[in-house]
Protein backbone atom coordinates (compact mmCIF):
# COMPACT_ATOMS: atom_id res chain seq x y z
CA UNK A 1 0.00 0.00 0.00
CA UNK A 2 1.16 3.50 -0.75
CA UNK A 3 -0.79 5.63 1.75
CA UNK A 4 0.45 8.80 0.08
CA UNK A 5 -1.04 7.77 -3.26
CA UNK A 6 -4.46 9.32 -3.79
CA UNK A 7 -7.29 6.82 -3.59
CA UNK A 8 -8.63 8.08 -6.93
CA UNK A 9 -5.35 7.10 -8.63
CA UNK A 10 -5.36 3.75 -6.84
CA UNK A 11 -8.94 3.11 -7.98
CA UNK A 12 -8.06 3.93 -11.59
CA UNK A 13 -5.11 1.53 -11.47
CA UNK A 14 -7.25 -1.19 -9.88
CA UNK A 15 -10.08 -0.69 -12.38
CA UNK A 16 -7.80 -0.62 -15.45
CA UNK A 17 -8.90 -4.06 -16.74
CA UNK A 18 -12.52 -2.84 -16.73
CA UNK A 19 -11.59 0.48 -18.31
CA UNK A 20 -9.67 -1.36 -21.05
CA UNK A 21 -12.88 -3.23 -21.95
CA UNK A 22 -14.98 -0.09 -22.45
CA UNK A 23 -16.11 0.73 -25.97
CA UNK A 24 -15.49 4.42 -25.20
CA UNK A 25 -13.35 5.03 -22.09
CA UNK A 26 -13.92 8.77 -22.55
CA UNK A 27 -17.67 8.27 -22.06
CA UNK A 28 -18.62 9.52 -18.61
CA UNK A 29 -21.48 6.99 -18.11
CA UNK A 30 -19.32 4.04 -19.20
CA UNK A 31 -16.39 5.11 -17.02
CA UNK A 32 -18.66 5.71 -14.02
CA UNK A 33 -20.20 2.26 -14.42
CA UNK A 34 -16.79 0.58 -14.54
CA UNK A 35 -15.56 2.54 -11.52
CA UNK A 36 -18.68 1.75 -9.49
CA UNK A 37 -18.18 -1.95 -10.22
CA UNK A 38 -14.52 -1.73 -9.22
CA UNK A 39 -15.45 0.17 -6.05
CA UNK A 40 -17.99 -2.49 -5.08
CA UNK A 41 -15.37 -5.22 -5.48
CA UNK A 42 -12.70 -3.21 -3.60
CA UNK A 43 -14.97 -2.37 -0.68
CA UNK A 44 -16.36 -5.91 -0.45
CA UNK A 45 -12.83 -7.28 -0.23
CA UNK A 46 -11.78 -4.94 2.58
CA UNK A 47 -15.01 -5.42 4.54
CA UNK A 48 -14.62 -9.19 4.35
CA UNK A 49 -11.01 -8.92 5.48
CA UNK A 50 -11.95 -6.60 8.36
CA UNK A 51 -14.82 -8.80 9.56
CA UNK A 52 -13.02 -12.08 8.74
CA UNK A 53 -15.86 -13.27 6.58
CA UNK A 54 -16.61 -13.81 2.91
CA UNK A 55 -20.23 -12.63 2.85
CA UNK A 56 -19.68 -9.43 0.84
CA UNK A 57 -17.62 -11.09 -1.90
CA UNK A 58 -19.97 -14.09 -1.88
CA UNK A 59 -22.93 -11.78 -2.50
CA UNK A 60 -21.14 -10.11 -5.42
CA UNK A 61 -20.39 -13.53 -6.89
CA UNK A 62 -24.01 -14.64 -6.42
CA UNK A 63 -25.29 -11.57 -8.25
CA UNK A 64 -22.70 -11.96 -11.02
CA UNK A 65 -23.52 -15.64 -11.51
CA UNK A 66 -27.22 -14.84 -11.99
CA UNK A 67 -26.79 -11.70 -14.09
CA UNK A 68 -27.02 -13.51 -17.40
CA UNK A 69 -24.04 -11.53 -18.70
CA UNK A 70 -21.40 -13.75 -20.33
CA UNK A 71 -18.10 -13.64 -18.46
CA UNK A 72 -19.48 -11.50 -15.62
CA UNK A 73 -18.50 -13.94 -12.84
CA UNK A 74 -15.05 -14.56 -14.34
CA UNK A 75 -14.37 -10.83 -14.57
CA UNK A 76 -15.48 -10.33 -10.98
CA UNK A 77 -13.21 -13.15 -9.80
CA UNK A 78 -10.29 -11.63 -11.71
CA UNK A 79 -10.87 -8.28 -9.98
CA UNK A 80 -11.02 -9.96 -6.56
CA UNK A 81 -7.73 -11.70 -7.28
CA UNK A 82 -6.23 -8.41 -8.54
CA UNK A 83 -7.26 -6.64 -5.32
CA UNK A 84 -5.55 -9.28 -3.18
CA UNK A 85 -2.45 -9.62 -5.36
CA UNK A 86 -1.72 -5.97 -6.14
CA UNK A 87 -3.50 -4.01 -3.41
CA UNK A 88 -3.88 -6.51 -0.57
CA UNK A 89 -2.31 -4.25 2.05
CA UNK A 90 -4.37 -1.20 1.08
CA UNK A 91 -7.28 -1.29 3.51
CA UNK A 92 -8.76 2.09 2.71
CA UNK A 93 -12.42 2.07 1.88
CA UNK A 94 -13.50 3.99 -1.21
CA UNK A 95 -16.40 6.39 -0.87
CA UNK A 96 -18.25 8.53 -3.42
CA UNK A 97 -16.31 7.87 -6.64
CA UNK A 98 -17.41 10.57 -9.04
CA UNK A 99 -16.38 11.30 -12.61
CA UNK A 100 -16.34 15.02 -13.34
CA UNK A 101 -16.03 16.68 -16.74
CA UNK A 102 -13.42 19.46 -16.69
CA UNK A 103 -11.87 21.55 -19.43
CA UNK A 104 -9.01 19.02 -19.40
CA UNK A 105 -11.30 16.00 -19.79
CA UNK A 106 -12.74 13.50 -17.35
CA UNK A 107 -11.41 13.52 -13.79
CA UNK A 108 -12.09 10.98 -11.05
CA UNK A 109 -12.75 12.14 -7.51
CA UNK A 110 -13.06 9.70 -4.62
CA UNK A 111 -12.71 9.73 -0.86
CA UNK A 112 -10.60 7.28 1.13
CA UNK A 113 -12.04 5.95 4.37
CA UNK A 114 -10.30 4.25 7.26
CA UNK A 115 -11.29 0.58 7.24
CA UNK A 116 -12.73 0.65 10.77
CA UNK A 117 -14.75 3.80 10.09
CA UNK A 118 -15.88 2.28 6.81
CA UNK A 119 -16.93 -0.97 8.51
CA UNK A 120 -18.87 0.93 11.18
CA UNK A 121 -20.76 2.84 8.49
CA UNK A 122 -21.55 -0.42 6.71
CA UNK A 123 -22.97 -1.88 9.95
CA UNK A 124 -25.32 1.09 10.36
CA UNK A 125 -26.71 0.47 6.90
N, C-alpha and C positions, 0 to 999 in steps of 0.2 A: 504494500500500500504506500502511496505517496500522499501523505496528508496535506501537503502543500499544493497538490494538483487540484484544480477546481473540479467539483463534482460534475459540472456540465461537460468538461473535456473527457473525464473518465467515462461518463455515460456514452458520449459519442464513440469513443474507442471500443467500449463494450458492445455497442449496438451496430458496429460496422458491418458484420455479416448481414444483418437485416437491411441496412442502408444500401449495401451493394446489390440487393435483390430488387430494389425499387425501380419501377419503370422510369420515374422522373424524381431523382433525389432532391431536386430543387423545388418540388411541389410541397407546399406547406402541409396540406392534409396528409399526404403520404408519409412525409418525414415525421409528423406528429404521431401518426398511427404506429410507425416502427418504434419510435422512442417510448411510447406508452407501453408497448409490448415488452420492450427491453427493461423498462422500469419495473413492471410487474414481476418479471423473472428475477431481477436483481433484489428487489425488496422481499420477495418470497424466500429467496435463498438466505438472506441475512436474518429474517424472522425465524426461520426454521433452525438456523444455527444458534441463535440467541436462546430459543425455547427448547432446544434439543429435541426437535420433532421433525416430521416430514410432511405435516398436514398442508402447509401452504403450497409447496411444490407439488404434492400429490393432487391437490385441487386443480392447479394449472394443467397438469398432465391429464386429468379426467376431462376437463373442458376441451383440451386440444384433441383428445382421442375421439370425442363425440362431435367435433366441429364439422366434419364432412369435408374439410379442406385437405387435399393431398399433401402429405409431407409436413403437416402442421405439428404433429407430435415429435417427429424427428428433429425439426428445427428447434422446437422448445428444448428438447433434451440436449442439443448441441449448445444452446445458450447457457443452460444450467452447467454443463461441463466447462464452458468457457469462463463462467463466473468463478468457479472453484479453481480452475487451473491458472488463470491470469490475474484474478482479482480476489482471491480467497481471503486475504488478510485485510481487505478494505471492508470494514463493517459499517460504513456510513449508509444510512437510509437515504433514499432519493425522494424528494418531495416537490410537487408542482413543476414538473418539466414543461416548459412552454417554448414554442418556436415563435420568434418575433421577426417580422419583416423590417429590415432597416435599409438605409440607402446603400449599404454595402452587401446586402443580401440577407439570407436567413441566418438568425442567431439563436442558439439554444440558451435558455436560462433555466436553472434548476437550483434547488436548495438542498444542502446536505444536512442530515439529521443524525445526531448521536444514536447509536443502536438502542440504548436503553430508553431514551426519550421516544424513539420511534416505536419500540415495542409497547410502551405504555399507551401511546396514542392508539395503536392497533387494538389493544385490549378494550379501550373505551368505545370502540366502534367507529 
